[in-house]
Each structure stands twice: as C-alpha cells, then as structure tokens.
Amino acid sequence: MDRYPFVLLQKRKAGKLAAYLLFGLLFTAVACTPQEPKPTNEDVAGNWKVSAAKRNNRPAITLDGTFFNFSATGTLESNLPIYEQQTVWQSSYRLVDDTLFQEGPKSMKYLVKSWSDSMLVLEFTTRGIPFELELTPVGPDSSLIQ
C-alpha cells in the first residue's frame, strides 16, 4: 500500500511528459511547413487577359476581353471597368506579400490567390461585390484591346 501513491505520481508525470512531447512535435511540424513563395513584380510582369471571371461566385461574362498589363517597375494598365467610363486606364501598383495594391485615383486591393507562369488568379471586392479573375498570359505581340 505504501507504493500506491508513488505509482500514481509516476503515471501523472509520464502523462505530462507525453503531453509536452506531443505538443512539441505538433509545434515543430507546423513551424517546419514550407511557406508558399510570394509573387514579385517580376513574377506578374507581362500582359494578362481574363480567361474566366466570377462575380458573387457566379460566371461574369461581362468581363470577357478584360486585360491587365503589369510592368516590372510597378505600372499597371488595364481596361477593368472600375471607372465610370470603360476605357483603358493606368495606375501604379505594389506587391506586398500576396496582396497587390493599385494606387491612384481609384485605389484597389487585389489578393493574389495563386500564380504561375501560365495562370494568375486575383480576388478583389468593389462596390461591396466580390470578384475572382483567372488571368492567362498573352504574348507581347498580341493586341489586348478589343
């Protein structure tokens, strides 16, 4: 009977040790998860056209023919209809992590949801309406204005 409290104490210590080890392993696994690389101006530089668009999670065919031309120096040219007149407009932009900030008279914020050399997916909200644009690259000799 004298050994019974000692055995309980040993089991409690082993339980705590197991909990600390489990927490440590979990923390290490999360900390070692590779981070997705963040896009740079050079990554998005080039001519892109909308290949698919969603407005409120529904297809938005009104954005067919929309294009974006990003320069590596931070200039953006597009015909995205965010201004009253649907014309080609220019603005400066900057990338911070996975967010593209369009600066100028009509400031916008785009989330770069994914990107590769063959696809750029942007999400943004304007006038309270969420949009998602899938952009594909267009060669430099192609006419973007339709």
C-alpha positions in Angstrom: 0.0 0.0 0.0 2.9 2.3 0.6 3.9 2.2 -3.1 0.4 3.1 -4.5 0.8 6.9 -4.2 4.2 6.6 -5.7 2.9 4.7 -8.7 0.1 7.3 -9.3 2.7 10.1 -9.1 4.8 8.3 -11.7 1.8 7.9 -14.1 0.9 11.6 -13.8 4.5 12.6 -14.6 4.5 10.3 -17.6 1.2 11.7 -18.8 2.5 15.3 -18.6 5.7 14.3 -20.4 3.7 12.7 -23.2 1.5 15.8 -23.5 4.6 18.0 -23.7 6.2 15.8 -26.3 3.0 15.7 -28.4 2.7 19.5 -28.2 6.4 19.9 -29.2 6.0 17.6 -32.2 2.9 19.4 -33.3 4.6 22.8 -32.9 7.6 21.6 -34.9 5.5 20.2 -37.7 3.6 23.5 -38.1 6.8 25.6 -37.9 8.6 23.4 -40.5 5.7 23.6 -43.0 7.2 25.2 -46.1 5.8 28.7 -46.9 4.4 29.4 -50.3 6.7 31.8 -52.2 5.2 35.3 -52.5 5.0 36.8 -56.0 7.1 39.7 -57.0 6.7 42.4 -59.7 8.8 40.3 -62.0 6.6 37.3 -61.5 3.4 39.1 -62.5 5.0 41.4 -65.1 3.6 41.0 -68.6 0.3 41.0 -70.5 -2.6 39.0 -69.0 -6.1 38.6 -70.2 -9.2 37.3 -68.3 -9.9 33.7 -69.2 -12.6 33.2 -66.5 -14.3 35.6 -64.1 -16.7 35.3 -61.2 -18.9 37.9 -59.7 -20.5 36.9 -56.4 -19.2 33.4 -57.2 -21.2 33.2 -60.5 -19.7 33.5 -64.0 -19.2 37.1 -65.2 -19.1 37.1 -68.9 -19.3 40.9 -68.9 -15.6 40.8 -68.1 -14.6 39.0 -71.3 -11.9 41.0 -73.1 -10.6 42.5 -69.9 -6.8 42.7 -69.7 -4.1 43.7 -67.3 -0.6 44.7 -68.3 1.8 44.7 -65.3 5.3 46.2 -65.7 8.2 45.1 -63.5 8.6 48.7 -62.5 5.2 49.0 -60.9 2.9 50.3 -63.6 -0.4 48.8 -64.3 -2.5 49.3 -67.4 -6.0 47.7 -67.7 -9.5 48.1 -69.1 -11.2 46.6 -66.0 -14.4 48.6 -65.7 -13.8 50.3 -62.3 -14.1 53.8 -63.6 -17.2 55.5 -64.8 -16.0 55.4 -68.4 -15.0 51.9 -69.7 -11.6 52.9 -71.1 -8.0 51.8 -70.7 -6.5 53.3 -67.6 -3.1 53.4 -66.0 -2.1 53.3 -62.4 0.9 52.3 -60.2 0.9 49.2 -58.1 2.9 47.5 -55.5 3.0 43.9 -54.2 3.2 43.3 -50.5 3.3 39.5 -49.7 0.3 38.2 -51.6 -1.6 41.4 -51.9 -1.4 43.7 -54.9 -2.2 47.4 -54.1 -3.4 49.5 -57.0 -2.6 53.1 -56.2 -4.0 56.3 -57.7 -7.4 58.0 -58.0 -9.2 54.6 -57.8 -7.2 52.6 -55.2 -7.9 48.9 -55.1 -6.6 45.9 -53.3 -6.3 42.5 -55.0 -5.4 39.3 -53.3 -3.1 37.1 -55.4 -4.8 33.8 -54.7 -2.4 31.8 -56.9 0.1 32.4 -59.6 2.4 30.6 -62.0 3.8 31.4 -65.4 0.6 30.2 -67.0 -2.1 31.5 -64.6 -2.7 34.4 -62.3 -5.8 34.4 -60.0 -6.8 37.7 -58.4 -9.6 38.2 -55.9 -11.0 41.7 -55.1 -14.1 43.4 -53.9 -15.5 46.6 -55.4 -18.8 48.3 -54.5 -19.3 45.5 -52.0 -19.3 42.8 -54.6 -16.6 40.0 -54.6 -14.8 39.1 -57.8 -12.4 36.4 -58.8 -10.4 36.7 -62.1 -8.4 34.0 -63.7 -5.8 35.6 -66.0 -3.7 33.8 -68.6 -0.6 35.3 -70.2 -0.8 36.9 -73.7 2.3 37.3 -75.9 3.8 40.8 -76.2 2.8 41.0 -79.9 -0.9 40.2 -79.3 -3.4 43.0 -79.2 -5.1 43.2 -75.8 -7.5 46.0 -76.6 -10.8 44.7 -78.1 
